């Protein structure tokens, strides 16, 4: 264990925590997520300061475990991460990656605070790679996926039945379905001039190998009575 924390040590660790946290948050902020550069920087810096404080107490008074306060950070950061997780109106969970980013930023901050620079920087490299390099892979997998979550708006029950017939004729199976009647989801349609919004439906469908997402959405939009089509 080091004999003391110098001003240089504190400055280097604090600066490194801000930079690493900021770079993690940069990717999230670019995707308009609730936790961006400032949040990740502050989380990483805060974890670093807590770890340095614990280390200082252990050095100064020769008592206590220098990792004790850090363990509480790992538990407590879950509350902040939970605040970035949202359940949308269509029951989709958003923000899990952002919450994981906040949590790992705190973990890296703890590593920097205790002086474990190699572990912190190597971990940061892997985190940055997962968040940026894996994004094209995620897009590729989603594009190749044969499962689609759709939100559709119809002007009548007849047009809804036409969509069901289209699915049956093309051997597209419906795994989940939820239909609502009356005024439907103004938040989704506020930018569209759609009248007589009487029926809306959330559908989860499974495509055959010959179908693509865009092709399916285009063909659905051409069915008479279908006012709005969105892939969720």
C-alpha positions in Angstrom: 0.0 0.0 0.0 1.2 3.5 -0.7 2.4 5.7 2.2 0.3 8.7 1.2 -1.8 10.3 -1.5 0.0 13.3 -3.0 -1.7 16.2 -4.7 -0.4 14.8 -8.0 -1.9 11.4 -7.3 -5.3 13.0 -6.5 -5.2 15.3 -9.6 -4.2 12.5 -12.0 -6.8 10.1 -10.7 -9.6 12.7 -10.7 -8.7 13.9 -14.3 -8.5 10.3 -15.6 -11.9 9.5 -14.0 -13.5 12.5 -15.7 -11.9 11.7 -19.0 -12.8 8.0 -19.0 -16.4 8.7 -17.7 -16.8 11.4 -20.3 -15.8 9.1 -23.2 -18.2 6.5 -22.0 -21.0 9.1 -21.8 -20.1 10.5 -25.2 -21.4 7.5 -27.0 -24.6 7.5 -24.9 -25.1 11.2 -25.3 -24.8 10.8 -29.1 -27.7 8.5 -29.0 -29.8 11.0 -27.0 -29.9 8.8 -24.0 -30.9 10.3 -20.5 -27.3 9.8 -19.1 -24.6 11.4 -21.2 -21.2 12.9 -20.9 -21.8 14.9 -17.7 -23.6 12.1 -15.9 -21.0 9.5 -16.7 -18.1 11.8 -15.8 -19.6 12.7 -12.5 -20.4 9.1 -11.6 -16.9 8.0 -12.5 -15.3 11.0 -10.6 -17.6 10.4 -7.6 -16.6 6.8 -7.3 -13.0 7.7 -7.7 -13.2 10.4 -4.9 -15.0 7.9 -2.6 -12.3 5.3 -3.1 -9.5 7.9 -2.6 -11.3 9.1 0.6 -11.4 5.5 1.9 -7.8 5.0 1.0 -6.8 8.3 2.7 -8.6 7.3 5.9 -6.9 3.9 5.9 -3.4 5.5 5.4 -4.0 8.5 7.7 -5.4 6.6 10.7 -4.1 3.1 10.0 -7.5 1.6 10.5 -10.3 0.2 8.3 -10.5 -1.6 5.0 -9.6 0.7 2.0 -12.3 -1.0 -0.2 -15.1 -0.7 2.3 -16.7 2.5 1.0 -16.2 1.3 -2.6 -18.5 -1.7 -1.9 -21.3 0.6 -1.0 -20.8 2.5 -4.3 -21.4 -0.7 -6.2 -24.7 -1.2 -4.4 -25.8 2.4 -4.4 -25.1 3.1 -8.1 -28.0 0.8 -8.9 -30.5 3.5 -7.9 -29.0 5.9 -10.4 -28.9 3.3 -13.1 -32.6 2.4 -12.5 -33.5 6.0 -13.2 -32.3 5.6 -16.8 -34.4 2.5 -17.5 -37.8 3.4 -19.0 -40.8 1.3 -19.9 -42.5 2.9 -22.9 -46.2 2.9 -23.6 -45.8 -0.1 -25.9 -44.2 -2.0 -22.9 -40.7 -1.9 -24.4 -37.8 -1.5 -22.0 -35.3 1.2 -22.9 -32.1 2.4 -21.3 -30.6 -0.9 -20.1 -27.3 -0.2 -21.9 -27.2 3.3 -20.4 -27.7 1.9 -16.9 -25.0 -0.6 -17.5 -22.7 2.2 -18.7 -23.4 4.2 -15.5 -22.6 1.1 -13.4 -19.4 0.3 -15.2 -18.3 3.9 -15.1 -18.6 3.8 -11.3 -16.6 0.5 -11.3 -13.8 2.1 -13.4 -13.8 5.1 -11.1 -13.2 2.9 -8.1 -10.3 1.2 -9.9 -8.8 4.6 -10.7 -9.4 5.8 -7.1 -7.4 2.9 -5.7 -4.7 3.3 -8.2 -5.4 0.3 -10.4 -4.7 2.2 -13.6 -4.0 -0.8 -15.9 -7.3 -2.5 -15.0 -9.2 0.8 -15.3 -7.8 1.6 -18.8 -8.1 -1.9 -20.1 -11.7 -2.1 -18.9 -12.4 1.3 -20.5 -11.1 -0.1 -23.8 -13.5 -3.0 -23.6 -16.5 -0.8 -22.6 -15.8 1.6 -25.4 -15.6 -1.3 -27.9 -18.8 -2.9 -26.7 -20.7 0.4 -26.9 -19.4 1.5 -30.3 -18.0 -1.5 -32.3 -20.9 -3.7 -31.3 -23.5 -1.2 -32.6 -23.2 -2.3 -36.2 -23.5 -5.9 -35.2 -26.7 -5.1 -33.3 -28.1 -3.3 -36.3 -27.2 -6.3 -38.5 -28.8 -8.8 -36.1 -32.0 -6.7 -35.9 -32.1 -6.4 -39.7 -31.8 -10.2 -40.1 -34.3 -10.9 -37.4 -37.5 -12.4 -38.5 -39.5 -11.1 -35.5 -41.1 -7.7 -35.8 -43.0 -5.6 -33.3 -45.5 -3.3 -35.1 -47.8 -0.5 -34.1 -50.7 -0.1 -36.6 -53.6 2.3 -36.8 -56.8 1.5 -38.9 -59.9 3.4 -39.9 -62.2 0.4 -39.4 -62.4 -3.2 -38.2 -62.6 -4.2 -41.9 -59.1 -2.8 -42.6 -57.8 -4.6 -39.5 -59.2 -7.9 -40.9 -57.5 -7.1 -44.3 -54.1 -7.1 -42.4 -54.9 -10.4 -40.8 -55.7 -11.8 -44.2 -52.4 -10.5 -45.6 -50.6 -12.3 -42.8 -52.4 -15.5 -43.4 -51.8 -15.4 -47.2 -48.1 -14.8 -46.7 -47.8 -17.4 -43.9 -46.8 -14.7 -41.4 -47.6 -15.8 -37.9 -48.7 -13.5 -35.0 -47.2 -14.4 -31.7 -48.6 -11.5 -29.7 -51.5 -9.1 -30.3 -53.2 -6.2 -28.5 -56.0 -4.2 -30.0 -57.5 -0.9 -28.7 -60.6 0.9 -29.8 -61.4 4.6 -29.7 -58.9 7.5 -29.5 -55.4 6.0 -30.0 -51.9 7.1 -28.9 -51.8 10.8 -29.7 -48.2 10.8 -28.7 -47.3 8.6 -31.7 -49.6 10.4 -34.2 -49.2 14.1 -33.1 -47.1 14.9 -36.2 -49.4 13.2 -38.6 -52.7 14.5 -40.0 -54.7 11.3 -39.4 -58.5 11.5 -39.0 -60.9 8.9 -37.6 -58.3 7.1 -35.6 -60.6 4.4 -34.3 -58.5 1.2 -34.0 -54.9 0.6 -33.0 -53.0 -2.6 -32.6 -49.6 -3.8 -31.2 -48.5 -6.9 -33.1 -45.5 -9.2 -32.8 -45.1 -11.1 -36.0 -42.7 -13.8 -37.2 -41.6 -13.4 -40.9 -40.7 -16.0 -43.3 -37.2 -16.1 -44.8 -38.3 -14.4 -48.0 -39.6 -11.3 -46.2 -37.7 -8.2 -45.1 -38.8 -5.6 -42.5 -39.0 -2.6 -44.9 -40.8 -4.7 -47.5 -43.4 -5.9 -45.0 -44.0 -2.4 -43.7 -44.4 -1.0 -47.2 -46.9 -3.7 -48.1 -48.9 -3.2 -44.9 -49.0 0.6 -45.5 -50.6 0.0 -49.0 -53.5 -2.1 -47.6 -56.7 0.0 -47.8 -57.7 1.5 -44.4 -54.2 1.2 -42.8 -53.5 4.8 -41.7 -50.2 4.3 -39.9 -47.4 1.7 -39.6 -44.4 1.8 -37.2 -41.9 -0.8 -36.3 -41.2 -0.6 -32.6 
